[in-house]
């Protein structure tokens, strides 16, 4: 009888492991994907802002250069 309890306990643990693997693993991967998506979006926004800053700086330098030539 004790061996049957042990076998049922092992089978229960295996079924619990399969359940966790089938249910929790996709949820964890989805959260990780969402986090990576957010990080990628933030990096994309940062790169866009750097490009805008460079364009504004070049435009300002051109404007100052033209103003200096006209004086």
Secondary structure, DSSP 8 states (H G I E B T S, - for coil): -HHHHHHHHHHHHHHHHHHHHHHHHHHHHHHHHHHHHHHHHHHHHHHHHHHHHHHHHHHHHHHHHHHHHH-
